[in-house]
Amino acid sequence: MVAWPIAAMAILITFQRLTELMLAQSNRRWALACGAQEYGAEHYCLFFILHLGWLVGWVFEGRVAGGLASFWPGWLGLFICAQLLRYWCITSLGRCWNTRILIIPGQKIVQSGPYRLMKHPNYLAVAIELLAVPLIFGAVKTAAIATLCNAALLLLIRIPAEGRALKLLCGQDVDRQ
């Protein structure tokens, strides 16, 4: 009963991630041509491990659970909202959007779109997704573990690395809000 929705979601998310990685690579080439410096490359693989583990985790745990969660329409709605926020972030950043920390000298910090409301809306979108997708399929353990690991990576490693990179290279105040 739940096999086809899990497969459909897994295919959708895999396609989405691969497409975003291709966009990020294109934007990375452009940024490097503009003189960008990359920071935090040493922790980049941790996000691949997290997202791959998350995908495998909810697929298997969801299959074991054997059905859609009773509140699955709500979790699906939350997932859709997260996707809308993610693509608002991507379009607001334009060529500056990336999965890596790339700082272009002299580039202003984007303060339009969702970035006028908060500092890290893309991270919020991903956090919601990491929580909501497993819960659609009753994969509560995967949702909890992925959410906690993501929060730790973001709060302890990624966001501080971005802040240090911006201050070091641009001298910009990253605490604008």
ZAVEXTI-836896 format. One record per atom (N, C-alpha, C): residue in three letters; z, y negated, x negated. Coordinates in steps of 0.02 Angstrom, whole numbers, padded with zeros to 5 digits, always signed. Example, Ala and Ser with C-alpha at 12.3 -4.5 7.8 and 13.67 -1.06 7.14 Angstrom:
ZAVEXTI-836896
ALA+00390+00284-00660ALA+00390+00225-00615ALA+00390+00165-00660SER+00354+00112-00642SER+00357+00053-00684SER+00394-00002-00645
//
This chain:
ZAVEXTI-836896
MET+00000+00060-00041MET+00000+00000+00000MET+00000-00063-00043VAL+00041-00063-00096VAL+00047-00124-00136VAL+00000-00124-00196ALA-00035-00069-00209ALA-00077-00064-00269ALA-00131-00117-00271TRP-00167-00128-00216TRP-00222-00176-00219TRP-00198-00248-00226PRO-00144-00270-00192PRO-00121-00338-00204PRO-00097-00349-00276ILE-00065-00299-00305ILE-00043-00305-00375ILE-00104-00310-00420ALA-00152-00266-00410ALA-00213-00267-00451ALA-00250-00334-00444ALA-00255-00358-00383ALA-00290-00422-00371ALA-00255-00479-00407MET-00189-00482-00401MET-00151-00535-00434MET-00155-00528-00510ALA-00150-00468-00536ALA-00155-00457-00608ALA-00223-00478-00635ILE-00275-00462-00599ILE-00343-00482-00619ILE-00350-00558-00617LEU-00326-00588-00563LEU-00329-00661-00556LEU-00293-00696-00614ILE-00232-00674-00628ILE-00193-00706-00681ILE-00223-00694-00750THR-00248-00633-00762THR-00280-00619-00826THR-00341-00663-00835PHE-00382-00668-00784PHE-00441-00712-00787PHE-00421-00784-00799GLN-00370-00806-00763GLN-00345-00874-00771GLN-00321-00887-00842ARG-00281-00842-00869ARG-00254-00851-00937ARG-00311-00852-00989LEU-00358-00806-00982LEU-00414-00805-01030LEU-00456-00868-01026THR-00468-00892-00966THR-00505-00954-00957THR-00468-01013-00988GLU-00402-01015-00977GLU-00362-01069-01005GLU-00360-01066-01081LEU-00358-01005-01109LEU-00359-00999-01182LEU-00425-01022-01211MET-00480-01009-01176MET-00545-01034-01199MET-00547-01110-01196LEU-00521-01139-01142LEU-00518-01212-01137LEU-00474-01241-01192ALA-00417-01209-01204ALA-00371-01232-01256ALA-00405-01230-01325GLN-00442-01177-01338GLN-00477-01172-01403GLN-00530-01226-01410SER-00566-01240-01357SER-00616-01294-01358SER-00582-01361-01371ASN-00527-01373-01335ASN-00490-01435-01344ASN-00458-01439-01413ARG-00438-01383-01440ARG-00409-01380-01508ARG-00461-01401-01559ARG-00521-01374-01554ARG-00575-01393-01601ARG-00588-01468-01598TRP-00590-01496-01537TRP-00600-01567-01529TRP-00543-01607-01560ALA-00481-01586-01546ALA-00422-01623-01572ALA-00421-01621-01649LEU-00435-01563-01678LEU-00435-01558-01751LEU-00490-01602-01781ALA-00547-01606-01747ALA-00601-01651-01770ALA-00580-01724-01766CYS-00532-01739-01722CYS-00506-01807-01716CYS-00447-01820-01763GLY-00432-01772-01805GLY-00378-01780-01854GLY-00311-01754-01832ALA-00309-01714-01780ALA-00245-01687-01755ALA-00212-01642-01807GLN-00147-01642-01804GLN-00107-01595-01843GLN-00073-01548-01794GLU-00069-01484-01814GLU-00036-01435-01770GLU+00035-01424-01793TYR+00080-01418-01745TYR+00150-01405-01757TYR+00172-01345-01715GLY+00222-01310-01739GLY+00250-01255-01700GLY+00208-01192-01698ALA+00160-01186-01743ALA+00117-01127-01743ALA+00157-01063-01752GLU+00214-01068-01787GLU+00254-01008-01800GLU+00286-00978-01737HIS+00293-01017-01685HIS+00323-00990-01623HIS+00270-00976-01569TYR+00208-00992-01582TYR+00155-00985-01532TYR+00150-00912-01507CYS+00156-00864-01553CYS+00149-00793-01534CYS+00204-00771-01485LEU+00261-00805-01487LEU+00316-00786-01442LEU+00296-00796-01368PHE+00254-00846-01355PHE+00232-00858-01286PHE+00182-00804-01265PHE+00140-00781-01312PHE+00095-00725-01296PHE+00136-00663-01278ILE+00186-00649-01318ILE+00228-00590-01306ILE+00263-00597-01238LEU+00290-00656-01225LEU+00324-00668-01160LEU+00276-00656-01102HIS+00218-00687-01104HIS+00171-00683-01048HIS+00142-00612-01040LEU+00129-00579-01095LEU+00104-00510-01090LEU+00158-00464-01062GLY+00219-00471-01087GLY+00275-00432-01062GLY+00288-00445-00989TRP+00283-00508-00969TRP+00291-00528-00899TRP+00239-00494-00855LEU+00176-00497-00875LEU+00122-00467-00836LEU+00131-00392-00829VAL+00142-00359-00884VAL+00153-00286-00882VAL+00215-00269-00842GLY+00268-00309-00851GLY+00331-00297-00817GLY+00326-00299-00741TRP+00296-00353-00714TRP+00294-00357-00641TRP+00244-00309-00611VAL+00191-00292-00649VAL+00144-00242-00623VAL+00180-00175-00615PHE+00215-00153-00667PHE+00249-00088-00663PHE+00309-00090-00616GLU+00350-00142-00621GLU+00408-00145-00577GLU+00386-00152-00504GLY+00333-00189-00492GLY+00307-00196-00424GLY+00281-00131-00396ARG+00248-00091-00438ARG+00224-00025-00417ARG+00282+00020-00399VAL+00335+00017-00439VAL+00394+00058-00425VAL+00428+00036-00360ALA+00431-00030-00349ALA+00462-00056-00288ALA+00424-00033-00226GLY+00358-00025-00233GLY+00319+00007-00181GLY+00297-00036-00122GLY+00309-00099-00123GLY+00287-00141-00067GLY+00297-00214-00082LEU+00269-00254-00040LEU+00279-00326-00047LEU+00350-00344-00027ALA+00378-00393-00060ALA+00445-00416-00042ALA+00444-00445+00029SER+00500-00443+00062SER+00502-00468+00131SER+00485-00543+00135PHE+00501-00581+00083PHE+00487-00653+00081PHE+00423-00668+00042TRP+00378-00618+00036TRP+00319-00627-00006TRP+00277-00687+00013PRO+00269-00706+00077PRO+00228-00766+00091PRO+00258-00829+00060GLY+00324-00834+00058GLY+00356-00892+00027GLY+00345-00893-00048TRP+00351-00835-00081TRP+00340-00832-00153TRP+00266-00845-00169LEU+00221-00821-00127LEU+00150-00834-00138LEU+00136-00909-00130GLY+00166-00940-00080GLY+00159-01012-00070GLY+00184-01052-00130LEU+00241-01030-00157LEU+00268-01063-00216LEU+00222-01054-00276PHE+00193-00995-00284PHE+00144-00982-00337PHE+00084-01028-00330ILE+00059-01036-00269ILE+00001-01080-00257ILE+00019-01152-00275CYS+00078-01175-00255CYS+00101-01242-00274CYS+00104-01250-00350ALA+00128-01199-00384ALA+00131-01201-00457ALA+00062-01207-00488GLN+00014-01171-00458GLN-00055-01175-00484GLN-00084-01245-00474LEU-00071-01274-00416LEU-00095-01342-00403LEU-00065-01391-00454LEU+00000-01384-00467LEU+00032-01426-00517LEU+00002-01414-00586ARG-00009-01352-00605ARG-00037-01335-00671ARG-00105-01369-00680TYR-00148-01363-00629TYR-00215-01391-00637TYR-00215-01467-00631TRP-00166-01496-00599TRP-00157-01569-00600TRP-00139-01590-00671CYS-00097-01551-00703CYS-00078-01565-00773CYS-00139-01561-00818ILE-00178-01508-00811ILE-00236-01498-00854ILE-00286-01554-00845THR-00300-01573-00783THR-00348-01627-00772THR-00320-01695-00794SER-00255-01705-00788SER-00225-01769-00809SER-00228-01776-00885LEU-00219-01722-00921LEU-00220-01725-00994LEU-00292-01723-01022GLY-00338-01697-00983GLY-00407-01694-01006GLY-00413-01654-01070ARG-00449-01681-01119ARG-00460-01646-01182ARG-00397-01638-01223CYS-00345-01675-01206CYS-00281-01669-01242CYS-00239-01610-01219TRP-00259-01578-01163TRP-00221-01520-01140TRP-00230-01462-01189ASN-00175-01428-01204ASN-00180-01370-01247ASN-00119-01326-01239THR-00126-01265-01262THR-00069-01219-01264THR-00032-01224-01330ARG-00059-01263-01375ARG-00029-01274-01441ARG-00002-01345-01445ILE+00038-01358-01495ILE+00063-01426-01507ILE+00015-01458-01556LEU-00029-01501-01531LEU-00078-01536-01572LEU-00067-01611-01562ILE-00052-01646-01616ILE-00039-01717-01612ILE-00096-01754-01646ILE-00130-01796-01607ILE-00185-01837-01633ILE-00155-01904-01653PRO-00163-01925-01716PRO-00135-01989-01738PRO-00159-02046-01693GLY-00111-02087-01671GLY-00127-02145-01630GLY-00137-02130-01557GLN-00138-02067-01537GLN-00147-02049-01467GLN-00086-02070-01427LYS-00096-02102-01373LYS-00041-02122-01329LYS-00017-02062-01289ILE+00047-02062-01273ILE+00075-02010-01230ILE+00049-02022-01159VAL+00021-01970-01129VAL-00007-01976-01061VAL+00050-01988-01012GLN+00041-02038-00970GLN+00091-02054-00920GLN+00059-02062-00851SER+00005-02024-00840SER-00028-02026-00775SER-00021-01957-00743GLY-00044-01952-00681GLY-00039-01888-00646GLY+00034-01867-00640PRO+00048-01803-00648PRO+00118-01780-00642PRO+00162-01805-00699TYR+00130-01827-00753TYR+00168-01851-00811TYR+00201-01918-00798ARG+00182-01952-00745ARG+00217-02014-00727ARG+00282-01998-00690LEU+00289-01936-00668LEU+00348-01915-00631LEU+00399-01877-00673MET+00375-01842-00725MET+00419-01801-00767MET+00385-01790-00834LYS+00425-01769-00883LYS+00399-01758-00951LYS+00357-01695-00958HIS+00378-01641-00928HIS+00347-01576-00941HIS+00326-01540-00877PRO+00282-01569-00838PRO+00264-01536-00774PRO+00228-01469-00784ASN+00190-01462-00838ASN+00155-01398-00849ASN+00206-01342-00861TYR+00260-01358-00896TYR+00311-01308-00908TYR+00346-01290-00842LEU+00354-01338-00799LEU+00383-01324-00733LEU+00338-01277-00694ALA+00272-01290-00695ALA+00225-01248-00660ALA+00228-01176-00685VAL+00230-01168-00751VAL+00233-01101-00780VAL+00299-01067-00762ALA+00354-01104-00765ALA+00420-01076-00747ALA+00420-01051-00675ILE+00391-01089-00630ILE+00387-01069-00560ILE+00345-01006-00554GLU+00289-01004-00589GLU+00245-00946-00587GLU+00280-00883-00614LEU+00315-00890-00670LEU+00350-00832-00699LEU+00403-00805-00652LEU+00431-00847-00610LEU+00480-00826-00561LEU+00447-00798-00498ALA+00399-00835-00471ALA+00371-00819-00405ALA+00328-00756-00403VAL+00284-00748-00452VAL+00237-00691-00449VAL+00274-00624-00447PRO+00321-00611-00492PRO+00356-00547-00487PRO+00392-00538-00420LEU+00420-00592-00394LEU+00458-00587-00332LEU+00413-00572-00271ILE+00349-00588-00275ILE+00302-00569-00222ILE+00303-00493-00213PHE+00309-00458-00269PHE+00305-00385-00270PHE+00373-00351-00277GLY+00427-00389-00270GLY+00494-00360-00274GLY+00517-00344-00345ALA+00484-00374-00394ALA+00501-00361-00465ALA+00555-00410-00488VAL+00614-00401-00462VAL+00670-00448-00473VAL+00691-00450-00546LYS+00695-00392-00579LYS+00716-00390-00649LYS+00667-00427-00693THR+00603-00416-00682THR+00552-00450-00722THR+00556-00525-00711ALA+00565-00546-00649ALA+00571-00618-00634ALA+00630-00648-00672ALA+00686-00615-00670ALA+00747-00641-00702ALA+00739-00643-00778ILE+00716-00588-00807ILE+00710-00585-00880ILE+00658-00635-00906ALA+00600-00638-00874ALA+00547-00684-00896ALA+00569-00756-00888THR+00603-00772-00833THR+00626-00840-00822THR+00677-00861-00875LEU+00724-00817-00890LEU+00774-00833-00941LEU+00743-00838-01011CYS+00698-00793-01028CYS+00665-00796-01094CYS+00623-00859-01100ASN+00587-00876-01047ASN+00546-00937-01047ASN+00590-00999-01056ALA+00644-01002-01019ALA+00690-01059-01025ALA+00716-01065-01096ALA+00735-01009-01126ALA+00761-01011-01195ALA+00707-01034-01243LEU+00647-01007-01237LEU+00592-01028-01282LEU+00577-01103-01274LEU+00574-01126-01213LEU+00558-01196-01201LEU+00614-01242-01225LEU+00675-01229-01204LEU+00730-01275-01218LEU+00754-01272-01290LEU+00750-01214-01321LEU+00777-01207-01389LEU+00724-01215-01443ILE+00660-01202-01426ILE+00609-01202-01478ILE+00552-01251-01463ARG+00517-01240-01407ARG+00454-01276-01395ARG+00463-01351-01384ILE+00505-01370-01337ILE+00513-01441-01321ILE+00542-01479-01381PRO+00593-01452-01416PRO+00615-01488-01476PRO+00560-01494-01530ALA+00518-01442-01537ALA+00464-01445-01586ALA+00414-01500-01567GLU+00398-01506-01503GLU+00354-01560-01480GLU+00384-01628-01495GLY+00448-01636-01480GLY+00481-01699-01492GLY+00481-01718-01566ARG+00496-01670-01609ARG+00496-01684-01681ARG+00426-01702-01705ALA+00376-01667-01681ALA+00307-01680-01701ALA+00285-01750-01681LEU+00300-01769-01620LEU+00281-01836-01597LEU+00317-01891-01636LYS+00381-01882-01649LYS+00417-01933-01686LYS+00394-01937-01758LEU+00381-01880-01789LEU+00359-01878-01858LEU+00290-01909-01868LEU+00244-01890-01827LEU+00175-01911-01837LEU+00159-01978-01805CYS+00184-01988-01745CYS+00165-02048-01707CYS+00218-02102-01707GLY+00279-02084-01722GLY+00332-02133-01718GLY+00345-02156-01647GLN+00322-02117-01598GLN+00330-02137-01528GLN+00396-02111-01501ASP+00423-02150-01455ASP+00485-02130-01421ASP+00467-02079-01368VAL+00487-02017-01379VAL+00471-01964-01331VAL+00521-01961-01274ASP+00574-01999-01278ASP+00624-02001-01225ASP+00609-02059-01178ARG+00548-02060-01151ARG+00526-02116-01111ARG+00555-02116-01041GLN+00582-02060-01019GLN+00609-02056-00951GLN+00679-02030-00953
//
